[in-house]
Amino acid sequence: MTQQLLLDILPASPPTLDGFVIGANRASLRAVRELAPGRALYLWGGAGSGRSHLLRASALAHEAPYFAAPAHAGELRALATDEDRRLLLVAIDDVGELAAEAQAALFALYNRWRTAAGTPEAFALLLAGDRAPMAMALREDLRTRLGWDLVYRLEQLSDQDRAAALRERAQARGLRLSDEVLGWILTHYDRDMGRLAALVDALDRYSLARHRPITLPLLKDLLADAQQLPRTP
């Protein structure tokens, strides 16, 4: 086992819309897929609900700008004011954590979005936060704008949804996760599906490198080895 392999085992793969575990969020996924220029969509839900996955996946698919708090207010304002820059979509995550200057920049971006709607310069806004628009600790005019168009709440995945997704990913790699290993992961590890999927991939590589079957002791050894490595800045 090389140190480089250990350094690579836990980061999640780039998110995709096809890789989103739907659970009770089929309508939200459809709204993201069908989001057209001139429309805005605000997604809200708690940690692990998949909102960041959907925003990052959509931004990657469209080669669009993606911002997450602490977003750089200057870059947001440049998008709002540079009308020569062609936009198809802008994704902004963690809206509730934006500082005052970034909130002002987002307000200006909303104004550009509204002005461009219905013209060849129209673009889509895809935003997300941890609560409904009117419950956000934001400036009032920005809270209002978050609710101007589509708003969807993301429901948390059940453990059954997570277990089914992990079993499917393991089977795709020719692996079998025992109930003991799967139960430990769902009880003790990160609830984010991107991280969970990365852990299954890491277990596969670690098992091959150590010439050991996937068991709970192997899983704990993997996590202990990764935790002991120096972190890069």
C-alpha positions as CSV (number, residue, x, y, z in Angstrom):
1,M,0.0,0.0,0.0
2,T,1.5,3.3,-1.1
3,Q,1.0,6.6,0.6
4,Q,-0.3,8.1,-2.6
5,L,-3.0,5.4,-2.8
6,L,-4.1,6.2,0.7
7,L,-4.2,9.9,0.0
8,D,-6.5,9.2,-2.9
9,I,-9.0,6.8,-1.3
10,L,-11.4,9.1,0.5
11,P,-12.2,12.1,-1.8
12,A,-15.5,11.7,-3.7
13,S,-15.6,11.3,-7.4
14,P,-17.0,14.3,-9.4
15,P,-20.7,14.3,-8.9
16,T,-23.1,13.6,-11.8
17,L,-26.9,13.9,-12.1
18,D,-27.1,10.2,-13.0
19,G,-25.2,9.4,-9.8
20,F,-27.7,11.2,-7.6
21,V,-29.4,8.8,-5.2
22,I,-33.1,9.8,-5.7
23,G,-34.9,8.5,-2.7
24,A,-38.0,10.8,-2.3
25,N,-36.5,13.6,-4.4
26,R,-37.5,12.5,-7.9
27,A,-39.4,15.8,-8.6
28,S,-36.4,17.9,-7.4
29,L,-34.0,16.0,-9.7
30,R,-36.4,16.4,-12.6
31,A,-36.6,20.2,-11.9
32,V,-32.8,20.4,-12.0
33,R,-32.6,18.4,-15.3
34,E,-35.3,20.6,-16.9
35,L,-34.1,23.9,-15.6
36,A,-34.1,26.2,-18.7
37,P,-32.5,29.7,-19.3
38,G,-34.7,32.3,-17.8
39,R,-35.8,30.1,-14.9
40,A,-34.5,30.0,-11.3
41,L,-34.6,27.1,-8.9
42,Y,-33.9,27.1,-5.2
43,L,-33.3,23.8,-3.4
44,W,-33.2,23.5,0.3
45,G,-32.5,20.8,2.8
46,G,-30.2,19.7,5.6
47,A,-26.7,18.4,5.5
48,G,-26.5,15.2,3.5
49,S,-29.7,15.9,1.5
50,G,-27.8,16.1,-1.8
51,R,-28.2,19.8,-2.6
52,S,-24.5,20.3,-3.1
53,H,-24.3,17.2,-5.3
54,L,-27.0,18.5,-7.5
55,L,-25.6,22.0,-7.9
56,R,-22.0,20.8,-8.5
57,A,-23.2,18.1,-11.0
58,S,-25.3,20.6,-12.9
59,A,-22.5,23.1,-13.0
60,L,-20.1,20.5,-14.3
61,A,-22.5,19.3,-16.9
62,H,-23.0,22.8,-18.2
63,E,-19.4,24.0,-17.7
64,A,-21.0,26.7,-15.6
65,P,-19.8,28.8,-12.7
66,Y,-20.3,27.2,-9.2
67,F,-20.0,29.1,-6.0
68,A,-20.1,27.9,-2.4
69,A,-19.7,30.0,0.8
70,P,-17.6,31.8,1.5
71,A,-18.1,32.9,-2.1
72,H,-15.9,35.7,-3.4
73,A,-18.2,38.7,-3.7
74,G,-16.0,40.2,-6.5
75,E,-16.5,37.2,-8.7
76,L,-20.2,37.2,-8.1
77,R,-20.5,40.9,-8.9
78,A,-18.4,40.4,-12.1
79,L,-21.0,37.9,-13.3
80,A,-23.8,40.4,-12.5
81,T,-22.2,43.3,-14.3
82,D,-20.2,41.8,-17.2
83,E,-23.0,41.6,-19.8
84,D,-20.5,40.6,-22.5
85,R,-19.9,37.3,-20.7
86,R,-22.4,34.7,-22.0
87,L,-24.0,32.7,-19.2
88,L,-26.2,29.6,-19.5
89,L,-26.4,28.7,-15.8
90,V,-24.9,29.9,-12.5
91,A,-25.0,27.6,-9.4
92,I,-24.7,29.2,-6.0
93,D,-24.6,26.9,-2.9
94,D,-24.8,27.7,0.8
95,V,-26.7,30.9,0.1
96,G,-27.5,31.3,3.8
97,E,-23.8,31.7,4.6
98,L,-23.1,34.5,2.2
99,A,-21.6,37.6,3.8
100,A,-23.2,41.0,3.3
101,E,-21.1,42.0,0.3
102,A,-21.7,38.6,-1.4
103,Q,-25.5,39.0,-0.8
104,A,-25.4,42.4,-2.5
105,A,-23.6,40.8,-5.5
106,L,-26.2,38.0,-5.6
107,F,-29.0,40.6,-5.5
108,A,-27.4,42.3,-8.5
109,L,-27.0,38.9,-10.3
110,Y,-30.8,38.3,-9.8
111,N,-31.4,41.7,-11.4
112,R,-29.4,40.7,-14.5
113,W,-31.2,37.4,-14.6
114,R,-34.6,39.1,-14.5
115,T,-33.6,41.6,-17.2
116,A,-32.3,38.9,-19.5
117,A,-35.2,36.5,-19.1
118,G,-37.1,36.1,-22.4
119,T,-34.1,37.3,-24.4
120,P,-31.3,35.4,-26.2
121,E,-29.1,36.3,-23.2
122,A,-31.3,34.5,-20.7
123,F,-29.6,32.2,-18.2
124,A,-30.7,29.9,-15.4
125,L,-30.0,30.4,-11.7
126,L,-29.6,27.3,-9.5
127,L,-29.3,28.0,-5.8
128,A,-29.3,26.1,-2.6
129,G,-29.4,26.5,1.2
130,D,-30.3,24.7,4.3
131,R,-33.7,26.2,4.9
132,A,-36.7,27.7,3.1
133,P,-36.3,31.2,1.6
134,M,-38.2,33.2,4.2
135,A,-36.4,31.4,7.0
136,M,-33.0,32.5,5.8
137,A,-30.9,35.1,7.7
138,L,-30.5,37.2,4.6
139,R,-31.4,40.7,3.5
140,E,-35.1,40.9,2.9
141,D,-35.0,41.7,-0.8
142,L,-32.8,38.7,-1.4
143,R,-35.0,36.4,0.6
144,T,-37.9,37.5,-1.6
145,R,-36.0,36.8,-4.8
146,L,-35.1,33.3,-3.7
147,G,-38.8,32.5,-3.8
148,W,-39.5,34.2,-7.1
149,D,-39.5,31.0,-9.2
150,L,-39.2,27.3,-8.4
151,V,-38.5,26.1,-4.8
152,Y,-38.1,22.5,-3.9
153,R,-37.4,20.9,-0.6
154,L,-34.9,18.0,-0.6
155,E,-35.8,15.1,1.7
156,Q,-33.1,13.2,3.6
157,L,-32.3,9.8,2.2
158,S,-33.3,6.9,4.4
159,D,-30.8,4.3,5.6
160,Q,-32.6,1.9,3.3
161,D,-31.9,4.3,0.3
162,R,-28.3,4.6,1.3
163,A,-27.8,0.9,1.8
164,A,-29.4,0.0,-1.6
165,A,-27.2,2.6,-3.3
166,L,-24.0,1.3,-1.7
167,R,-24.9,-2.4,-2.4
168,E,-25.5,-1.4,-6.1
169,R,-22.1,0.4,-6.3
170,A,-20.4,-2.6,-4.7
171,Q,-22.0,-5.0,-7.0
172,A,-20.9,-2.9,-10.0
173,R,-17.3,-3.4,-8.8
174,G,-17.9,-7.1,-8.2
175,L,-17.9,-6.7,-4.4
176,R,-20.2,-8.0,-1.7
177,L,-20.7,-5.8,1.4
178,S,-21.7,-7.9,4.4
179,D,-24.6,-6.6,6.6
180,E,-22.0,-6.0,9.4
181,V,-19.8,-3.8,7.2
182,L,-22.7,-1.9,5.7
183,G,-24.4,-1.4,9.1
184,W,-21.2,0.0,10.5
185,I,-20.7,2.4,7.6
186,L,-24.2,3.7,7.9
187,T,-24.0,4.2,11.6
188,H,-20.5,5.6,12.0
189,Y,-19.4,7.2,8.7
190,D,-20.3,10.4,6.8
191,R,-23.9,10.5,5.5
192,D,-23.0,12.2,2.3
193,M,-23.5,9.8,-0.6
194,G,-20.5,11.1,-2.5
195,R,-18.2,10.2,0.5
196,L,-20.0,6.9,1.0
197,A,-19.5,5.9,-2.6
198,A,-15.8,6.9,-2.4
199,L,-15.4,4.7,0.7
200,V,-16.8,1.7,-1.2
201,D,-14.3,2.4,-4.1
202,A,-11.5,2.8,-1.5
203,L,-12.4,-0.5,0.2
204,D,-12.1,-2.3,-3.1
205,R,-8.6,-0.9,-3.8
206,Y,-7.5,-1.4,-0.2
207,S,-8.7,-5.0,-0.2
208,L,-6.8,-5.8,-3.4
209,A,-3.7,-4.1,-2.1
210,R,-3.7,-5.9,1.2
211,H,-4.9,-9.2,-0.3
212,R,-7.7,-9.4,2.3
213,P,-11.4,-9.8,2.0
214,I,-13.7,-6.9,2.9
215,T,-14.5,-7.3,6.6
216,L,-15.1,-4.8,9.4
217,P,-11.5,-5.1,10.7
218,L,-10.3,-4.2,7.1
219,L,-12.6,-1.2,7.0
220,K,-11.3,0.1,10.3
221,D,-7.7,-0.5,9.2
222,L,-8.4,1.5,6.1
223,L,-9.9,4.5,8.0
224,A,-7.1,4.3,10.6
225,D,-4.4,4.4,7.9
226,A,-6.0,7.3,6.1
227,Q,-6.4,9.3,9.4
228,Q,-2.7,8.9,10.2
229,L,-1.5,10.5,6.9
230,P,-0.4,14.1,6.9
231,R,-3.0,16.4,5.3
232,T,-2.0,18.6,2.5
233,P,-2.8,22.3,3.0
